[in-house]
Amino acid sequence: MSACCEPQGYEKVFDHRGARRAAARYARSGLTTLPQRTLELYRDGVIHGETLLEIGGGIGDLEIEMLRAGIDRAVCVDMSTGYDAVAARLLAGSGLAGRVERRTGDLVAHPDVAGPADLVVLHSVVCCYPDARALVTAAADRARQYLVLAFPKNTWWMRAAAPLFNVYPRLRGSDWRFRVHPPADVVAAATDAGLREVRSERFVFDHHLVFAR
Ligand SMILES: C[S@@+](CC[C@H](N)C(=O)[O-])C[C@H]1O[C@@H](n2cnc3c(N)ncnc32)[C@H](O)[C@@H]1O
């Protein structure tokens, strides 16, 4: 996807209010299920590396926890600037600001926004982007060692729910849509980029997959 047709209006959906809610939840109960699983795999030595690239990292809570767990440096790329203020406050509070870089951009339309990292992760991001293959290919190309992808299962009830999730962005005039991409397409994009699937877990709503180079 070229910059000419990159989706617009993500800021209207992923905004400051959502960021504040996410930060309150993080303060109350820590990471949500899928990033928490990635953190556990890192702590258990199932995945490793010194550098982390998170695409669609939201408030950047995973970066903070991964640095505390042993990652050396992290980059967080997000298309929306709506999370930036909250992310900066959390990072400053953690005392880890010098080790995380935050960048704004669509990884597909603006490939220069991020270089390679040992570990590349996308939690609930593939479902937010129209071209799953392009996004996963761009992420996989940057993964020196591991790629973690967590995305919704392709069940009938998930597909049925998608139009409901999309009422709000339509009303707000945003291009953002919740999408249930076929898992086979997501996996094929990663394996075609030279990675192999080494772990697959199923949660109630999502797949959590690990690929290695
Ligand atoms: C549903 S949020 C998930 C946030 C976080 N990963 C979490 O699990 O809480 C998806 C985020 O991905 C970002 N995003 C979607 N496609 C992207 C792309 N191609 N490049 C960079 N960010 C993207 C959106 O802006 C949004 O902030």
The ligand as an SDF file (V2000), in Angstrom:
LIG
                    3D

 27 29  0  0  0  0  0  0  0  0999 V2000
   -6.2130   -2.0440   18.8560 C   0  0  0  0  0  0  0  0  0  0  0  0
   -4.7670   -1.0470   19.0300 S   0  0  0  0  0  0  0  0  0  0  0  0
   -3.7240   -2.1720   19.9170 C   0  0  0  0  0  0  0  0  0  0  0  0
   -2.7790   -1.4750   20.8650 C   0  0  0  0  0  0  0  0  0  0  0  0
   -1.8870   -2.4280   21.6740 C   0  0  0  0  0  0  0  0  0  0  0  0
   -1.0430   -3.2190   20.7970 N   0  0  0  0  0  0  0  0  0  0  0  0
   -2.6720   -3.2940   22.6010 C   0  0  0  0  0  0  0  0  0  0  0  0
   -2.6590   -4.5210   22.4430 O   0  0  0  0  0  0  0  0  0  0  0  0
   -3.3330   -2.7480   23.5020 O   0  0  0  0  0  0  0  0  0  0  0  0
   -4.0430   -1.1150   17.3960 C   0  0  0  0  0  0  0  0  0  0  0  0
   -3.0080   -0.0410   17.1550 C   0  0  0  0  0  0  0  0  0  0  0  0
   -2.2860   -0.3820   15.9640 O   0  0  0  0  0  0  0  0  0  0  0  0
   -1.9820    0.7980   15.2560 C   0  0  0  0  0  0  0  0  0  0  0  0
   -1.7030    0.4020   13.8610 N   0  0  0  0  0  0  0  0  0  0  0  0
   -2.5280   -0.2750   13.0170 C   0  0  0  0  0  0  0  0  0  0  0  0
   -1.9320   -0.4850   11.8270 N   0  0  0  0  0  0  0  0  0  0  0  0
   -0.6870    0.0670   11.9110 C   0  0  0  0  0  0  0  0  0  0  0  0
    0.3980    0.2010   10.9960 C   0  0  0  0  0  0  0  0  0  0  0  0
    0.3200   -0.2670    9.7340 N   0  0  0  0  0  0  0  0  0  0  0  0
    1.5380    0.8350   11.4060 N   0  0  0  0  0  0  0  0  0  0  0  0
    1.6180    1.3480   12.6850 C   0  0  0  0  0  0  0  0  0  0  0  0
    0.5960    1.2540   13.5930 N   0  0  0  0  0  0  0  0  0  0  0  0
   -0.5390    0.6330   13.2160 C   0  0  0  0  0  0  0  0  0  0  0  0
   -3.2190    1.6730   15.4700 C   0  0  0  0  0  0  0  0  0  0  0  0
   -2.9270    3.0350   15.2880 O   0  0  0  0  0  0  0  0  0  0  0  0
   -3.5760    1.3370   16.9210 C   0  0  0  0  0  0  0  0  0  0  0  0
   -2.9730    2.2310   17.8240 O   0  0  0  0  0  0  0  0  0  0  0  0
  1  2  1  0
  2  3  1  0
  2 10  1  0
  3  4  1  0
  4  5  1  0
  5  6  1  0
  5  7  1  0
  7  8  2  0
  7  9  1  0
 10 11  1  0
 11 12  1  0
 11 26  1  0
 12 13  1  0
 13 14  1  0
 13 24  1  0
 14 15  1  0
 14 23  1  0
 15 16  2  0
 16 17  1  0
 17 18  1  0
 17 23  2  0
 18 19  1  0
 18 20  2  0
 20 21  1  0
 21 22  2  0
 22 23  1  0
 24 25  1  0
 24 26  1  0
 26 27  1  0
M  CHG  2   2   1   9  -1
M  END
$$$$
